[in-house]
Amino acid sequence: MARRKQSDESTARVRNLIALDAANIMRRLEARRGEMFVLFSRLRSREPMLSTISTRYSTATFHELVHLPVLEQSVVDHFYECLDALRWYFTYTEDMPSTAQQTFNTLHRRLEEAHRKLVATLGHPVSPDGTTVVEGEVIRRTDKALP
């Protein structure tokens, strides 16, 4: 029983670290997306784009990922494969900034979809105060509530 609990704990930790990493990457992309291309155009440096998509947990191995069920492994792999396509493009592109931004938009949409699947499969990361982070959208009701 204790071994099963330890395994469940390991799996939850791996899920949370992946969810944290993915959420941080997506948050940085959203926050820096306009500025990345301004800097790329002005400095001709790829560093702003590459640092934005850097992953904190690049040393995860099969030893850690084996704790995830097969479906979760596939979803995680797909997210990081989409991220790798973006990283490859940013590393080797010779496109001008406007073309780079158009290509980024296409690759970013794919990454966003992969992230939605990742969140739907793994769940949201746990925040520093111990609560689960949940994304929501405020919807204004146009009809009056019934008494």
N, C-alpha and C positions, 0 to 999 in steps of 0.2 A: 504494500500500500504506500509506504514512504517513497519507494523508488518511482512509482507512478506519479506521485505528487511532484517529485523533483523533475521528472520528465516534462510534466505539464508546465511547471514553472520555467524550465529552460525554453520550451516552445513559446510561451508568452513573452519571454524576454527577447527572443529572436524576432518575433512579430513586431514588438514595440520598437526595437532598434531600426528595423527596416522601415516601419511606418514613420518614425521620426526623421530618418534620413530622407525619405521620399518627400515628406511634407516640407522639410527645410529647403530642399532643392526647388520644389514648386513655388514656395514663398519667395525665395531669392529671385527666381526667374520672373515672377510677376512684378516684384519691386524694382528690378534693374533692367527690365527688357528694353525700355526706351534709351536709357543711358548707355547700355552696352554698345549700341550701334553708333551713338554719337562719339564715344571714345574710340571705337574701332575706326571710324572715319577720320577723326582728328589725329590719333596717335599711330594708326595702322598697326595696332597691337591686338593680338587675340586674347591676351591675358584677362581683360574684363569679362569676356564671354566664358572662357574656360574656368575661371575661379568661381563664377556664378553657378556652374553645374558640377562643381567638385563634390565628391561624396566623402563623408567622414568615415564611413565604414567599408573602405575598399579592401580591407584584408579579411573579410568574411570568407570562410572556407566551407568545404563540404561538411566538415565536422560540425559546424554550427547550423548550416542549412538543412542537414539531414533530419533535424528535429521537426521540420515543417511537413505537413501532409503533401502529397504529390501535386494536387491542384494548386496549393499555395506556392509551391516551388515554381511551378510553371508561370503563375501570375507575376511573381517577383522577377523571374528571369525575363519575362516580356517587358516589364517596366525598365529594367536595367539595359535591355537590348535597345529600347527606344532612346534611352539616355545616351548610350554608346554611339548611336547614329548621330545624335546631336553633337556629341564630343568630337567624333571623327570629322564632321563637317566643319566645326569651328577650328579644329586643329589644322586642317589642310586646305580650306577654301582659298581660292584666289579671286573670288567674286568681289565685286564692288559692294560698298555698304548697302545700297538699296536692294540689290539682288540678294545679298546675304540676309537681309531682314525678311524678304519674301520667302526665302527657303526656310529660314528659322520659323516663320509663322506656320508653315506646313508641318515641319518636324515637331514643333511645340504642340500643335493640335493632337498629333499622334501620342506624344508624351502625356498630355492631359488625359486622354482617353485611357491610356495604360494606368495612369495614377488613379483614375476613378475606379477601375477594375481592382486595383491593388487595395484601395480603401474599402471597397465593397467586400473583398475577400478576407483581408487581414484585420480590418477595423481601423479606427483612428488611433493615433498614439496617445499615451497617457501624458498629461501635462505635469509640470513640476509640482503642482499642489496635490497630485494624486488622482485627479479627475480625468475622465476621458474627454478628449477634445471632439466636439461635434460641430460640423458645419451646418448652418441653417440659413434660411432666407425668410425675411419678414414679409408677410403678405397682408396687405390691407384689405379688410373685408368691406365691400361696398354696401352690403345689406346690413340692416341693424340687427343686433343679436335679439333673440326672442327672450322675453322675461321669464 
